[in-house]
Amino acid sequence: MSDKAGLYDLSKPRFDLSSYGGRLAYFYSTTSPLTLLASSAELEKAQKDVTHFESQIKEGGRNGYWVNLEQKAAYDHAKQLVNSSIHPDTGKPVPLPFRMSAFVPTNLIICAGMLMPNPSLKSVIFWQWANQTLNVAVNFSNANKSIEMTPQEIGTAYVAATFTSVFLAVSLSRLVPRLRVSPAAKDILGKLVPFASVASAGVVNISCIRWKEMRDGVEVYKLTHDPVDGHEEKQILGKSPKAGQMAVMQSAASRVFTNVPTLILPPMIMTILTKRGAFNGPRGNVASNLTQLTLIGLSLGLFLPPAIAYFPQRATTSPAKLENRFKEHEGPLYFNKGL
């Protein structure tokens, strides 16, 4: 709200992406499963609305673009749909199951399968395969389209991630029963197997999908401001493999952070509840399954935004951390971290 009573300046960003709190609010907005309900026509209209409003914002320059509450709500809603559903490079909708807003419903099914008690070897293999298949699809669908990958490169990433995940899951599930520890410790370690295998495979997955960024680099740029309208302008300085490596490692760390609460907290809570007899009785199995699904759903919905908001999308670095050709520039320098 501004000093113009009843009006709002759309040139001021809704979320402060330079702060963790602002990024957290932004990702709670863009990962909302409610955005999945928008039809193709609604997404197309949202794109047109955003284009219209942002052209007016640019035209307003330093004076801003002032609107009433209804117009602000329309812009915020359109922006939410575009940010959650439209690929920034292609301008086309990301396939619905592979949007970040679909993360909760799609991963709820997979996590429930992974955390089933006393899984068979076939079950372990199937759910790890299903998880990595989804991860490859999400990584590819949301990847920077300025860096193209051949079908062979995508296939290599898929095989590497799937093999790693299945190998670790099978190896750990067979190792834990042989450990000379108490039954309670074995039970806890067994429940951590899905997390260890998924977290490790997730790092392999994203590293394989984005290996070109680490080899060829990502664009590094400085930010300047237009002296007339005050808008930010990018000054591209070139591509940096070191920045690419930082981008991939930060993205991989975010994936691990995402898996921590979902694959660790629900099993631990279920173990405590089971020991206290919460699921005794004729309907114990039903209550146990419903409780576990509820805990998984809450973990996915509540802890995904904090994990992916930890690192800024527009990452900052100093010239000293990059190749020699960038050291002649004054910092800070910026690059796109990616999904």
VEXDREN-2710 file (C-alpha; in Angstrom, 1 decimal):
% VEXDREN-2710
k/r/px/py/pz
1/MET/0.0/0.0/0.0
2/SER/1.3/3.5/-0.8
3/ASP/0.6/7.1/0.0
4/LYS/-2.0/7.2/-2.8
5/ALA/-5.0/6.2/-0.8
6/GLY/-6.7/3.0/-2.1
7/LEU/-4.1/2.4/-4.8
8/TYR/-1.2/0.0/-5.2
9/ASP/2.0/0.3/-7.1
10/LEU/2.5/-2.8/-9.3
11/SER/6.1/-1.9/-10.0
12/LYS/6.9/-2.9/-6.5
13/PRO/7.5/-6.7/-6.3
14/ARG/4.9/-8.7/-4.4
15/PHE/7.7/-10.9/-2.9
16/ASP/11.2/-9.8/-1.8
17/LEU/13.2/-12.5/-3.4
18/SER/16.4/-11.2/-1.9
19/SER/15.3/-12.4/1.6
20/TYR/14.5/-15.9/2.7
21/GLY/11.1/-14.9/4.0
22/GLY/10.2/-13.4/0.6
23/ARG/11.3/-16.5/-1.3
24/LEU/9.4/-18.7/1.1
25/ALA/6.2/-16.8/0.5
26/TYR/6.8/-16.9/-3.2
27/PHE/7.3/-20.6/-3.4
28/TYR/4.3/-21.3/-1.2
29/SER/2.3/-19.3/-3.8
30/THR/3.8/-21.0/-6.9
31/THR/3.8/-24.6/-5.6
32/SER/0.1/-24.4/-4.5
33/PRO/-1.7/-27.4/-6.0
34/LEU/-4.8/-25.2/-6.5
35/THR/-3.0/-23.8/-9.6
36/LEU/-3.4/-27.2/-11.2
37/LEU/-7.1/-26.6/-11.6
38/ALA/-6.5/-23.8/-14.1
39/SER/-7.6/-24.7/-17.6
40/SER/-5.6/-24.1/-20.8
41/ALA/-7.8/-21.1/-21.6
42/GLU/-7.2/-19.6/-18.1
43/LEU/-3.4/-20.0/-18.5
44/GLU/-3.5/-18.3/-21.8
45/LYS/-5.6/-15.4/-20.4
46/ALA/-3.2/-15.2/-17.4
47/GLN/-0.2/-14.8/-19.8
48/LYS/-2.0/-12.0/-21.7
49/ASP/-2.9/-10.3/-18.5
50/VAL/0.7/-10.4/-17.2
51/THR/2.0/-9.1/-20.5
52/HIS/-0.5/-6.2/-20.4
53/PHE/0.2/-5.3/-16.8
54/GLU/4.0/-5.5/-17.2
55/SER/4.0/-3.3/-20.3
56/GLN/2.1/-0.7/-18.3
57/ILE/4.6/-1.1/-15.4
58/LYS/7.5/-0.5/-17.9
59/GLU/5.7/2.5/-19.4
60/GLY/5.1/4.0/-15.9
61/GLY/8.9/4.0/-15.2
62/ARG/10.0/5.6/-12.0
63/ASN/6.4/6.9/-11.4
64/GLY/5.2/3.4/-11.0
65/TYR/1.9/1.9/-12.2
66/TRP/-0.9/2.5/-9.7
67/VAL/-4.0/0.3/-9.7
68/ASN/-7.0/-0.4/-7.4
69/LEU/-7.3/-3.5/-5.2
70/GLU/-9.3/-5.5/-7.8
71/GLN/-6.7/-4.9/-10.5
72/LYS/-3.9/-5.8/-8.1
73/ALA/-5.7/-9.1/-7.2
74/ALA/-6.1/-9.9/-10.9
75/TYR/-2.4/-9.3/-11.6
76/ASP/-1.3/-11.3/-8.6
77/HIS/-3.5/-14.2/-9.6
78/ALA/-2.3/-14.1/-13.2
79/LYS/1.3/-13.9/-12.1
80/GLN/0.8/-16.9/-9.8
81/LEU/-0.6/-19.0/-12.6
82/VAL/2.2/-18.0/-15.0
83/ASN/5.0/-18.6/-12.5
84/SER/3.6/-22.0/-11.5
85/SER/2.6/-23.3/-14.9
86/ILE/4.4/-21.6/-17.8
87/HIS/8.0/-22.3/-18.8
88/PRO/9.9/-19.0/-18.8
89/ASP/12.0/-19.9/-21.9
90/THR/9.3/-21.5/-24.2
91/GLY/6.3/-19.5/-22.9
92/LYS/4.3/-22.8/-23.0
93/PRO/2.7/-24.7/-20.2
94/VAL/4.9/-27.3/-18.4
95/PRO/3.2/-30.7/-18.6
96/LEU/0.8/-30.8/-15.7
97/PRO/2.3/-33.8/-13.7
98/PHE/5.8/-32.3/-13.9
99/ARG/5.0/-28.8/-12.6
100/MET/6.4/-27.9/-9.1
101/SER/2.8/-27.3/-8.1
102/ALA/2.1/-31.0/-8.8
103/PHE/4.9/-32.0/-6.4
104/VAL/2.7/-32.9/-3.5
105/PRO/0.1/-35.1/-5.2
106/THR/2.6/-36.9/-7.4
107/ASN/5.2/-37.5/-4.7
108/LEU/2.5/-38.5/-2.1
109/ILE/1.9/-41.6/-4.1
110/ILE/5.6/-42.4/-4.5
111/CYS/6.5/-41.7/-0.9
112/ALA/3.6/-43.8/0.3
113/GLY/4.9/-46.7/-1.8
114/MET/8.5/-46.3/-0.6
115/LEU/7.5/-46.2/3.1
116/MET/5.4/-49.3/3.0
117/PRO/6.4/-51.7/5.8
118/ASN/8.4/-54.9/5.0
119/PRO/8.8/-54.1/1.3
120/SER/9.7/-56.9/-1.1
121/LEU/12.7/-56.6/-3.4
122/LYS/10.4/-56.1/-6.3
123/SER/8.6/-53.3/-4.4
124/VAL/11.9/-51.6/-3.5
125/ILE/13.0/-51.6/-7.1
126/PHE/9.7/-50.5/-8.5
127/TRP/9.2/-47.5/-6.3
128/GLN/12.8/-46.3/-6.7
129/TRP/12.4/-46.6/-10.4
130/ALA/9.1/-44.7/-10.3
131/ASN/10.7/-41.9/-8.2
132/GLN/13.7/-41.4/-10.5
133/THR/11.5/-41.6/-13.6
134/LEU/9.4/-38.7/-12.2
135/ASN/12.6/-36.8/-11.2
136/VAL/14.0/-37.0/-14.7
137/ALA/10.7/-35.8/-16.2
138/VAL/10.5/-32.9/-13.8
139/ASN/14.1/-31.9/-14.3
140/PHE/13.8/-32.1/-18.1
141/SER/10.5/-30.3/-18.3
142/ASN/11.7/-27.4/-16.1
143/ALA/15.3/-27.2/-17.4
144/ASN/16.8/-24.2/-19.0
145/LYS/15.8/-24.6/-22.7
146/SER/18.8/-22.6/-23.9
147/ILE/20.9/-25.6/-23.1
148/GLU/19.7/-28.5/-25.3
149/MET/20.1/-32.2/-24.5
150/THR/20.0/-35.0/-26.9
151/PRO/17.8/-38.1/-26.3
152/GLN/21.0/-40.0/-25.6
153/GLU/22.1/-37.6/-22.9
154/ILE/18.6/-37.7/-21.3
155/GLY/18.7/-41.5/-21.4
156/THR/22.1/-41.5/-19.8
157/ALA/20.9/-39.4/-16.9
158/TYR/17.9/-41.5/-16.5
159/VAL/19.8/-44.8/-16.4
160/ALA/22.5/-43.4/-14.0
161/ALA/20.0/-42.0/-11.5
162/THR/17.7/-45.1/-11.6
163/PHE/20.6/-47.5/-11.3
164/THR/22.1/-45.5/-8.4
165/SER/18.8/-45.4/-6.5
166/VAL/17.9/-49.0/-7.0
167/PHE/21.5/-50.2/-6.1
168/LEU/21.6/-48.2/-2.9
169/ALA/18.1/-49.1/-1.8
170/VAL/18.6/-52.8/-2.4
171/SER/22.1/-52.8/-0.9
172/LEU/21.0/-50.9/2.2
173/SER/17.9/-52.9/2.7
174/ARG/19.9/-56.1/2.7
175/LEU/22.7/-54.6/4.9
176/VAL/20.6/-53.3/7.7
177/PRO/19.2/-56.7/8.9
178/ARG/22.8/-58.0/9.2
179/LEU/24.0/-55.2/11.4
180/ARG/24.8/-56.1/15.0
181/VAL/22.6/-53.6/16.6
182/SER/19.4/-53.7/18.7
183/PRO/16.1/-54.5/17.0
184/ALA/14.9/-50.9/17.7
185/ALA/18.0/-49.5/16.0
186/LYS/17.5/-51.8/13.0
187/ASP/13.9/-50.6/12.7
188/ILE/15.0/-47.0/12.6
189/LEU/17.9/-47.6/10.2
190/GLY/15.5/-49.6/7.9
191/LYS/13.2/-46.6/7.8
192/LEU/16.1/-44.3/6.8
193/VAL/16.9/-46.5/3.7
194/PRO/14.5/-44.7/1.4
195/PHE/15.9/-41.3/2.3
196/ALA/19.5/-42.4/1.8
197/SER/18.9/-43.9/-1.6
198/VAL/16.6/-41.1/-2.8
199/ALA/18.9/-38.3/-1.7
200/SER/21.9/-39.9/-3.3
201/ALA/20.1/-40.7/-6.5
202/GLY/18.6/-37.2/-6.6
203/VAL/22.1/-35.7/-6.6
204/VAL/23.2/-38.0/-9.4
205/ASN/20.0/-37.3/-11.3
206/ILE/20.3/-33.5/-11.4
207/SER/24.1/-33.7/-12.0
208/CYS/23.5/-35.9/-15.0
209/ILE/20.6/-33.8/-16.4
210/ARG/22.6/-30.6/-16.0
211/TRP/26.1/-31.7/-16.7
212/LYS/26.4/-29.4/-19.6
213/GLU/26.0/-26.4/-17.3
214/MET/29.0/-27.7/-15.3
215/ARG/31.0/-28.3/-18.4
216/ASP/30.1/-25.3/-20.6
217/GLY/28.9/-22.9/-18.0
218/VAL/25.9/-20.7/-17.3
219/GLU/25.5/-17.0/-18.2
220/VAL/27.0/-14.6/-15.7
221/TYR/25.8/-11.0/-15.6
222/LYS/25.9/-7.7/-13.9
223/LEU/22.9/-5.7/-13.0
224/THR/22.6/-2.0/-14.0
225/HIS/19.6/0.3/-13.8
226/ASP/18.2/2.3/-16.7
227/PRO/18.8/6.0/-15.9
228/VAL/15.4/7.0/-17.3
229/ASP/12.9/4.5/-15.9
230/GLY/15.1/2.9/-13.2
231/HIS/14.4/-0.7/-14.4
232/GLU/17.0/-3.4/-14.0
233/GLU/19.1/-4.3/-17.1
234/LYS/21.3/-7.3/-17.5
235/GLN/24.8/-6.9/-18.8
236/ILE/25.8/-10.4/-19.9
237/LEU/29.5/-11.1/-19.2
238/GLY/29.8/-14.6/-20.6
239/LYS/29.4/-18.2/-19.5
240/SER/31.2/-19.6/-16.4
241/PRO/31.6/-23.4/-15.8
242/LYS/32.4/-22.5/-12.1
243/ALA/29.0/-20.7/-11.8
244/GLY/27.4/-23.7/-13.5
245/GLN/28.9/-26.0/-10.9
246/MET/27.6/-23.8/-8.1
247/ALA/24.2/-23.7/-9.7
248/VAL/24.0/-27.5/-9.9
249/MET/25.3/-28.1/-6.4
250/GLN/22.9/-25.6/-4.9
251/SER/20.0/-27.2/-6.8
252/ALA/21.1/-30.7/-5.6
253/ALA/21.3/-29.6/-2.0
254/SER/17.8/-28.2/-2.3
255/ARG/16.6/-31.6/-3.4
256/VAL/18.2/-33.3/-0.4
257/PHE/16.6/-30.7/1.9
258/THR/13.3/-31.5/0.3
259/ASN/13.7/-35.2/1.1
260/VAL/14.8/-34.9/4.7
261/PRO/11.4/-34.1/6.3
262/THR/9.3/-36.3/4.0
263/LEU/11.3/-39.5/4.2
264/ILE/12.5/-39.2/7.8
265/LEU/9.8/-37.4/9.9
266/PRO/6.7/-39.5/9.0
267/PRO/8.5/-42.9/9.6
268/MET/9.8/-41.7/13.0
269/ILE/6.4/-40.4/14.1
270/MET/4.8/-43.6/12.9
271/THR/7.3/-45.6/15.0
272/ILE/6.5/-43.6/18.1
273/LEU/2.7/-43.9/17.6
274/THR/2.9/-47.6/16.9
275/LYS/4.9/-48.2/20.1
276/ARG/2.3/-46.3/22.1
277/GLY/-0.5/-48.5/20.8
278/ALA/-2.1/-45.9/18.6
279/PHE/-3.0/-48.4/16.0
280/ASN/-4.2/-51.3/18.1
281/GLY/-7.6/-52.8/17.4
282/PRO/-9.5/-54.2/14.4
283/ARG/-9.1/-51.1/12.3
284/GLY/-5.5/-50.5/13.2
285/ASN/-4.1/-51.0/9.7
286/VAL/-6.6/-48.6/8.2
287/ALA/-5.8/-46.0/10.8
288/SER/-2.1/-46.5/10.4
289/ASN/-2.2/-46.1/6.6
290/LEU/-4.4/-43.0/6.8
291/THR/-2.1/-41.4/9.4
292/GLN/1.0/-42.2/7.4
293/LEU/-0.5/-40.7/4.2
294/THR/-1.6/-37.6/6.2
295/LEU/1.9/-37.1/7.6
296/ILE/3.5/-37.5/4.2
297/GLY/1.1/-35.0/2.6
298/LEU/1.7/-32.5/5.3
299/SER/5.5/-32.9/5.1
300/LEU/5.4/-32.5/1.3
301/GLY/3.2/-29.4/1.4
302/LEU/4.8/-27.7/4.3
303/PHE/8.5/-28.4/3.8
304/LEU/8.9/-28.2/0.0
305/PRO/8.9/-24.3/-0.2
306/PRO/11.4/-23.9/2.7
307/ALA/13.8/-26.3/1.0
308/ILE/13.7/-24.8/-2.5
309/ALA/13.7/-21.2/-1.1
310/TYR/17.0/-21.8/0.8
311/PHE/19.1/-20.7/-2.2
312/PRO/18.0/-17.7/-4.2
313/GLN/16.9/-18.4/-7.8
314/ARG/19.1/-15.4/-8.9
315/ALA/22.3/-16.5/-7.3
316/THR/25.1/-14.1/-6.3
317/THR/28.8/-14.7/-6.4
318/SER/32.0/-12.7/-6.4
319/PRO/34.4/-12.4/-9.4
320/ALA/37.1/-14.0/-7.3
321/LYS/35.2/-17.3/-7.2
322/LEU/34.9/-17.5/-11.0
323/GLU/37.4/-17.8/-13.9
324/ASN/40.1/-15.2/-14.4
325/ARG/38.3/-13.4/-17.2
326/PHE/35.6/-12.3/-14.8
327/LYS/38.0/-10.9/-12.2
328/GLU/38.3/-7.6/-14.0
329/HIS/34.6/-6.8/-13.1
330/GLU/33.4/-5.4/-9.8
331/GLY/31.0/-7.6/-7.9
332/PRO/28.5/-8.8/-7.2
333/LEU/27.9/-10.9/-10.2
334/TYR/24.8/-13.0/-10.8
335/PHE/23.6/-16.2/-12.5
336/ASN/20.5/-18.3/-12.6
337/LYS/20.6/-21.2/-10.2
338/GLY/17.8/-23.1/-12.0
339/LEU/15.2/-25.4/-10.5
END
